[in-house]
Amino acid sequence: MSAELIGILAVGATLLVGLGSLVLVLQARTDKRLDLLEAELRRLGERVARLEGLIEGSGLFRPADATASGD
């Protein structure tokens, strides 16, 4: 093999390793952000459930009655 070909292959291999490392780092960051989003959505769901319970328990709203549909 010529020196030029060896140089080209070495640069190509270095670029592939660099790109692979970049992909792994970005994937780890994405996973971390998704975990944070999941936790935030879970907390939001708990808050909404609490509000629903307060609204239902307050007696301000009656459940829809199937027999009072206007027929």
trRosetta pair geometry for C-beta under 8 A, 3 or more apart (Angstrom, degrees):
i j d omega theta_ij theta_ji phi_ij phi_ji
1 5 4.9 -115 -174 81 98 127
1 6 5.6 112 124 -54 122 91
2 5 4.8 95 58 7 81 101
2 6 7.1 -146 95 -3 43 87
3 6 5.7 -54 -148 38 34 113
3 7 6.3 37 153 -21 65 106
4 7 5.7 -56 -152 36 31 113
4 8 6.4 30 153 -19 66 105
5 8 5.7 -52 -145 36 33 111
5 9 6.3 30 156 -16 66 107
6 9 5.9 -56 -145 40 29 109
6 10 6.2 31 155 -21 64 108
7 10 5.7 -54 -145 35 29 111
7 11 6.4 27 157 -16 64 105
8 11 6.0 -56 -149 37 29 108
8 12 6.3 31 152 -19 64 109
9 12 5.5 -54 -146 38 32 114
9 13 6.2 32 156 -19 66 105
10 13 5.9 -53 -146 36 29 109
10 14 6.3 31 154 -20 63 107
11 14 5.7 -55 -147 37 31 113
11 15 6.3 32 154 -19 65 106
12 15 5.8 -55 -149 36 30 110
12 16 6.4 30 154 -19 64 105
13 16 5.7 -53 -148 35 33 112
13 17 6.4 31 154 -17 66 105
14 17 5.9 -55 -148 37 31 109
14 18 6.2 31 153 -19 64 109
15 18 5.6 -56 -146 39 31 113
15 19 6.1 28 157 -16 66 107
16 19 5.9 -55 -143 40 29 108
16 20 6.2 31 156 -20 63 108
17 20 5.7 -54 -146 37 29 113
17 21 6.4 31 154 -20 63 105
18 21 5.8 -55 -150 35 29 111
18 22 6.4 31 152 -19 64 106
19 22 5.5 -52 -147 35 34 114
19 23 6.4 37 154 -21 65 103
20 23 5.7 -52 -149 33 32 112
20 24 6.5 30 153 -17 64 106
21 24 5.8 -56 -150 37 32 111
21 25 6.4 31 154 -18 67 106
22 25 5.8 -55 -147 37 31 110
22 26 6.2 25 158 -14 65 109
23 26 6.0 -59 -145 41 28 108
23 27 6.1 31 155 -22 64 109
24 27 5.7 -54 -145 35 29 113
24 28 6.5 31 155 -20 63 104
25 28 5.8 -55 -152 34 31 111
25 29 6.6 29 152 -16 64 105
26 29 5.6 -52 -148 37 35 112
26 30 6.3 37 153 -21 66 105
27 30 5.6 -52 -146 36 32 113
27 31 6.4 36 154 -21 64 104
28 31 5.7 -51 -148 34 31 113
28 32 6.5 32 153 -19 63 105
29 32 5.7 -55 -151 35 32 112
29 33 6.4 29 154 -16 66 106
30 33 5.8 -56 -147 38 32 109
30 34 6.3 31 154 -18 66 107
31 34 5.7 -56 -146 38 30 111
31 35 6.4 33 154 -21 64 104
32 35 5.7 -53 -151 33 31 113
32 36 6.6 30 151 -17 64 104
33 36 5.6 -52 -150 36 35 112
33 37 6.3 36 151 -19 66 105
34 37 5.5 -52 -145 37 34 113
34 38 6.3 39 153 -23 65 103
35 38 5.7 -51 -147 33 31 113
35 39 6.5 31 154 -17 63 105
36 39 5.8 -55 -150 37 32 111
36 40 6.4 32 152 -19 65 107
37 40 5.6 -55 -147 37 32 112
37 41 6.3 31 155 -17 66 106
38 41 5.8 -55 -147 38 30 110
38 42 6.4 34 152 -22 63 105
39 42 5.6 -52 -149 33 32 114
39 43 6.6 32 153 -17 64 103
40 43 5.8 -53 -150 36 33 110
40 44 6.3 34 151 -19 65 106
41 44 5.4 -51 -144 37 34 114
41 45 6.3 40 153 -22 65 102
42 45 5.7 -51 -150 33 31 113
42 46 6.7 32 151 -18 62 103
43 46 5.7 -53 -152 34 34 112
43 47 6.5 34 151 -19 66 104
44 47 5.6 -53 -149 35 34 111
44 48 6.4 33 153 -18 66 105
45 48 5.7 -53 -145 37 32 110
45 49 6.3 33 154 -19 65 106
46 49 5.7 -53 -147 36 31 112
46 50 6.4 34 152 -21 63 104
47 50 5.6 -52 -151 33 32 113
47 51 6.5 31 152 -16 65 104
48 51 5.7 -54 -149 38 34 111
48 52 6.3 37 151 -21 66 104
49 52 5.6 -51 -147 35 33 114
49 53 6.4 35 153 -19 63 104
50 53 5.7 -55 -152 35 31 112
50 54 6.5 31 152 -18 65 105
51 54 5.6 -53 -147 36 34 111
51 55 6.3 33 155 -19 67 105
52 55 5.8 -55 -147 37 31 109
52 56 6.2 25 157 -13 66 109
53 56 5.9 -57 -142 42 29 107
53 57 5.8 22 161 -14 65 115
54 57 5.9 -61 -139 44 25 107
54 58 6.2 36 158 -36 63 105
55 58 5.9 -50 -149 19 27 115
55 60 6.9 -75 -163 49 68 112
55 61 6.4 10 163 21 96 124
56 61 7.4 -63 -103 64 47 103
58 61 7.8 56 73 13 98 76
62 65 7.5 -14 137 -33 116 97
64 68 7.9 -143 -176 64 63 103
65 68 4.2 54 83 16 113 111
66 69 6.6 -13 -177 -39 42 110
